[in-house]
C-alpha cells in the first residue's frame, strides 16, 4: 500500500515552499518572492513519529484568474487535491485573513478531504492574533513559522491523526531514478505525462514552463521508478532570470543523481550544438542514457529515415558512441512504451559485474591480437585487470608503467570489452595503475 499523501495548498507567497523545503531537509522547491514560481506539484517523502507519508508542494492557487499560466497552476492544484489523503491549507498570519483565503477554503471543503489549517509566519503566537482564521470553518488554526521551524510538531501531530495505521514504516523496493533532460520545448513534460498516463506536469508552448526538477514515483509491471522532469537547459547566454538559472542548476544536479538519463531531442530540428552539450553532461557524469528522438510523427520519412538519423547521431556523438536511441512521439504515444524497456536495458548493462577471470580472458585475447606498442623507449605490460565499480562499470588495469599507456590503446581495450559484453547505453571507465608486484621487482 502506498504512503498517504498530504497536499500543501494556499494562495501565492504564503510560505508553502519554505515549509515543504524544511520538511524535505533540503531546498527542493524554488523559493522566490515572484508569484507563481512553484508551478507544478513537487513531491518529497517524510516521516513523523513512525508514520511515512508524502508531501506535495503546489503552486499558489488563484481561483478567479483566467490567465493561462494561473489556469495551468489551478489544474495542477486540483489534481494534487484529488490524489491527496489530507490537505494542509497554509495561510499568511502576517497579512491576515484575505478574501482569496475564503475562496480556497470553499474549494477545499468541496473536496471532502480532511483539511489541516496552518497559519504561517507566526514568529510569536502571543503577538499575532490567529482567531480570525476560525472564520474559514476548517477547524483549529495551527500557528507555525516555516522560516524558523516553529510549531511543526503540533501541526504534524494533527496531520498524522488522519492516517490511521496505513503509513507505518515499511521496507521499500529500490526504485530506478530517471532524469528527463533536454532543451526547452523538446517535449520532455509531454513525454513524462505520456509515460505516467496522466497530466503530471504542465505542458505548454511557452518556453520555460517547467522550472523545478519534479520527482514522481510510479510502478509498472512490478518495478518501481522515480521519473524526474527537469527545466529545459538553455545556452548560458539565454538564461536571464535568477529563478531559471537555479532551475538549470537543478537539471544538471538531477543528471548526476539519476540512475538513467533520458536526453530528449526534437527530431524535427535534428541534433543541435546544445543537444550535444546536454548529452556531454550525461556522459561526463557517467550516467547510463537513452537518446529519445521525440516528435517523430512530425518528421517526413521513408524506409531509410531512421538509418539516416542513426548515422547522423553516430557522427555527432562520437564521444559517446555507446548511445542507445529510440524514436518516439509524445503527442501520439507511438513507441513511448518502449522507453522503459530501454531504461531497464541500459540500467542492467550499467549494473553488470564481470568476473575477474572472464575479464582477463577478454583482455588477454585483445592483447594477443594487438599488442601494446612501445612508447618512451619502453614496452607496456598489462598484468591483469579487475572490475571495481558498477553504474558505470569501472575497471582497473595493473601495468608496469602507467604513463606509457596511450589513450588510443586504452580506447582499443574499451572497444574490446564492449564487443565481449553488452555495455550499450552506458559509459565505462578504465583506470590504469602501477602493479605493486612490479614495484617490488
Protein Blocks (a to p, Z undefined) as FASTA:
>chain_A
ZZddddddddehiopmmmmmmmnopafbdcdfbghklmbdcdddddeehiacdddddddd
dfkbcbfklmmmmmmmmmmmmmpmbdcddddfknopafklmmmmmmmmmnopacddddeh
ilblklmcfklmmmnonajaddddfknogoklmmmmmmmmmnommlgccdddddddddde
ddehilmmmmmmmmnopafbccdfbehkambdcdddddeehiacddddddddddfklmmb
lklmmmmmmmmmmmmmpmbdcddddfklopafklmmmmmmmmmnopacddddehklmpcc
dfklmmmmmmmmmmmmmmlmmbccddddfknopoklmmmmmmmmmmmmmmpccdfklmmm
mmmmmmmmmccddeehiacddfbdcdfbehiaddddddfblmlpcfklmmmmmmmmmmmp
ccehiacdddddddfklmmZZ
